[in-house]
Amino acid sequence: MKQLAKPFFIIIISLYSFYGCSTFAPYKVPVLQGNILQDKDVEQLVKGLTKDQVQYLLGTPLLNSPVHQTRWDYFYSVNIGDITLGERKLSLQFNDEEKLESWILEEINLSQNQ
């Protein structure tokens, strides 16, 4: 009996230490979705830019509806596992001459809320 007690005790201690160790959690890859919207690119937006100039600055819009041809929408989010760290939404409005008229940038930083 004494011969089995020592290995049994060692196994219990090692299992308990592995159970509480967070280093064995799987690595969660950051997932970047959408168009990367950097502040320097958004600051370059000015009224009167053509659609081609805006596309050169920001890339192809994520949503370009055939119903609303004067509106482009960009979206960018950062997720790690199930946790969303932040989101940015940019809506651009063009006039009938396809020139940039207005834009709205919404930024949601969720990492501080958790």
C-alpha positions as CSV (number, residue, x, y, z in Angstrom):
1,M,0.0,0.0,0.0
2,K,2.8,2.5,0.9
3,Q,4.4,1.9,-2.5
4,L,1.2,3.0,-4.3
5,A,0.6,6.0,-2.1
6,K,3.6,8.0,-3.2
7,P,2.9,7.8,-7.0
8,F,-0.8,8.3,-6.4
9,F,0.0,11.5,-4.4
10,I,2.4,12.7,-7.1
11,I,-0.2,12.2,-9.8
12,I,-2.9,14.0,-7.9
13,I,-0.6,17.0,-7.2
14,S,0.5,17.2,-10.9
15,L,-3.1,17.0,-12.2
16,Y,-4.2,19.7,-9.8
17,S,-1.3,22.0,-10.9
18,F,-2.2,21.3,-14.6
19,Y,-5.8,22.1,-14.0
20,G,-5.1,25.5,-12.5
21,C,-2.4,26.4,-15.1
22,S,-3.6,28.9,-17.7
23,T,-0.6,28.3,-20.0
24,F,-2.3,25.3,-21.5
25,A,-5.2,27.2,-22.8
26,P,-5.3,27.2,-26.6
27,Y,-4.0,30.3,-28.4
28,K,-6.7,32.5,-29.8
29,V,-5.7,34.2,-33.0
30,P,-6.7,37.8,-33.5
31,V,-9.1,38.0,-36.5
32,L,-9.3,41.2,-38.4
33,Q,-12.4,41.5,-40.6
34,G,-13.4,44.1,-43.1
35,N,-11.4,47.1,-44.4
36,I,-8.7,48.4,-42.1
37,L,-9.8,52.0,-41.4
38,Q,-6.8,54.0,-40.1
39,D,-7.2,57.5,-38.7
40,K,-4.7,58.9,-41.3
41,D,-6.8,57.6,-44.1
42,V,-10.1,58.9,-42.7
43,E,-8.5,62.3,-42.1
44,Q,-7.7,62.6,-45.8
45,L,-11.4,62.5,-46.7
46,V,-12.7,65.9,-48.0
47,K,-15.9,66.9,-49.7
48,G,-15.7,66.7,-53.4
49,L,-13.6,63.5,-53.8
50,T,-14.7,61.2,-56.5
51,K,-15.6,57.6,-55.9
52,D,-12.3,56.5,-57.5
53,Q,-10.3,58.7,-55.2
54,V,-12.2,57.4,-52.1
55,Q,-11.7,53.8,-53.3
56,Y,-8.0,54.5,-53.7
57,L,-7.8,55.8,-50.1
58,L,-10.0,53.3,-48.3
59,G,-10.2,50.3,-50.7
60,T,-13.4,48.6,-52.0
61,P,-16.4,49.3,-49.8
62,L,-17.8,46.3,-47.9
63,L,-21.3,47.3,-48.7
64,N,-22.2,48.9,-52.1
65,S,-25.9,48.5,-52.5
66,P,-27.4,48.8,-56.0
67,V,-30.5,50.3,-54.3
68,H,-28.5,53.1,-52.6
69,Q,-25.9,53.9,-55.1
70,T,-24.9,57.1,-53.4
71,R,-23.9,55.4,-50.2
72,W,-20.8,53.3,-49.4
73,D,-20.3,51.5,-46.1
74,Y,-17.0,50.3,-44.6
75,F,-16.7,48.0,-41.6
76,Y,-13.7,46.9,-39.6
77,S,-13.6,44.7,-36.5
78,V,-11.0,42.9,-34.4
79,N,-12.0,39.7,-32.6
80,I,-9.9,37.3,-30.4
81,G,-11.9,34.1,-29.9
82,D,-15.4,35.1,-29.0
83,I,-14.3,38.5,-27.7
84,T,-14.7,41.6,-29.9
85,L,-12.1,44.1,-29.1
86,G,-13.3,46.9,-31.3
87,E,-15.4,47.9,-34.3
88,R,-15.3,50.8,-36.7
89,K,-18.1,51.7,-39.1
90,L,-17.7,54.4,-41.8
91,S,-20.7,55.5,-44.0
92,L,-20.0,57.7,-47.0
93,Q,-22.7,59.7,-48.8
94,F,-22.1,60.8,-52.4
95,N,-24.2,63.4,-54.3
96,D,-25.7,62.9,-57.8
97,E,-22.4,63.8,-59.5
98,E,-20.7,61.0,-57.6
99,K,-18.7,63.4,-55.4
100,L,-18.2,62.8,-51.7
101,E,-20.7,64.9,-49.7
102,S,-20.6,63.6,-46.1
103,W,-19.4,60.8,-43.9
104,I,-20.0,59.4,-40.5
105,L,-17.4,57.4,-38.5
106,E,-18.6,55.3,-35.6
107,E,-16.0,53.7,-33.4
108,I,-16.9,51.1,-30.7
109,N,-14.1,50.1,-28.4
110,L,-15.3,47.0,-26.5
111,S,-12.0,45.9,-24.9
112,Q,-12.4,48.3,-22.0
113,N,-15.9,47.1,-21.2
114,Q,-14.8,43.6,-20.4
